[in-house]
Amino acid sequence: MDQIFKDFVLQVIDGATDLTLATVRPDGYPQATTVSYAHDGLNLYVGIGKHSQKASNVRANNKVSLTINLPYQDWRDIKGLSMSALAQIVEDDAGIAAAKACLLKRFPQIAEWSDAPMAGEMAFLKITPQVISMLDYSKGFGHTEQVAA
């Protein structure tokens, strides 16, 4: 991935707080949900319910897709990302600490529930992009570029 593309990707990741994550349900249909995220470089971290449908879906099939979009007023200013990625539920203590620290840095307010009794019901996903598509309407309607991560 060249530096210009990587800079654009990181600008979008830094500029948004939510992404839409699509996982595969047991019946084969995609399930898309909006979640807040933090990141370390291109790796994304999401907090989810340990027993949620998302968690079950990822345990059964770790292939996910996601989109991240920057806010815009005019459709000619649309900038965003679409990614094919692999998700894993973080289970080792060091990985959990890293995911939690990353999320706390971006969202300090989660400290009030991340150490609470409900914290035992939480799981962290680490999402690793495999293919990234950049959407940039400032370069023309529907302009996209794609690169392997």
ABEGO torsion letter per residue (X at the ends): XBAAAAAAAAAAAAABABBBBBBBBAAGBBBBBBBBBBBBEABBBBBBBAABAAAAAAAABABBBBBBBBBBABAAABBBBBBBBBBBBBABAAAAAAAAAAAAAABAAAAAAAABAAAAABBBBBBBBABBBBBBAAAEBGBBBBBBX
